[in-house]
């Protein structure tokens, strides 16, 4: 399980490191993370840190961050975290002006926590343990800036396996930027809102409402496209369940490669890729479930600047219990028109 997670995370975080070039930006980071205790009650905690990032082109950014969470406890227990991570941001429409992005981070988490269940308090004799573990985070955000000053804000799912740190985080930073960006190897991309529904096939997790998300797409200069969809998914456990956690919510992170053909009216593609689902609420699914996804889609050009998308794909997730969940996700999205090669004849 951990090996699969590590492979997925590495694929998402280090793909842009090889071409790292100017410009660089350096600045402080602050965040607020919401963590639930064993009763399902959520409380927010703050952190501080710093980052150094390299813009590898107009399409992506990679860097290092360090964050310190001094106090993650709602009682007298000691719970703290220091996180040193390698992060990657993907900019489908470039990194100038107001630019949306998708982010991933993988790193070393040094966890200090009292050896007592989250529902109980601690005494002076409660043992405290410090351990080193892998941590992972993924989400989306907005970058605003000039050639000299850059600010970002993002929302993301954060998990340190085998610890109490699993939750949703809002993170922001202001950085001083140096250098000039270079032209990347991808064509200009597109991003837009998406709505979809889950049709259950097998397994104990069913959708309990529409999935709301964001769809990123960008053509390569050779063939095909790189895609990513991030969805907020309300779910229901259909088998026997002990509250809380019977109606979990998940953040779905689905990167993929799209093999495409381009008729004059749009684009037809087939997609295959990985799938991560972050469950931040208490329950048997809390944490990250991994799997795969694949399907087909159609882009329809509307006028000179807009593009509708309709798609269907099969999702597979493996729960922490080992059970497999299969579902068909059917969705629609709207975005600016995707830059692409000349139509096929």
Secondary structure, DSSP 8 states (H G I E B T S, - for coil): -HHHHHHHHHHHHSTTGGG--S-EEEEEEEEEEEEE-TTS-EEEEEEEEEEEEEE-SSSEEEEEEEEEE----SSSS-EEEEEEEEEEEE-TT-SSEEEEEEEEEEEEEEEEEESS-TTS---TTS-EEEEEEEEEEEEEEEEEE-SSEEEEEEEEEEEETTSS-EEEEEEEEEEEEES-----SB---EEEEEEEEEEEEESSEEE-S-EEEEEEEEEBSSSSEEEEEEEEEEEEE-S---SSSTT-EEEEEEEEEEEEE--TTEEEEEEEEEEEEEE-SSSTT-EEEEEEEEEEEEEEEETTTEEEEEEEEEEEEE-TTS-EEEEEEEEEEEEE---------
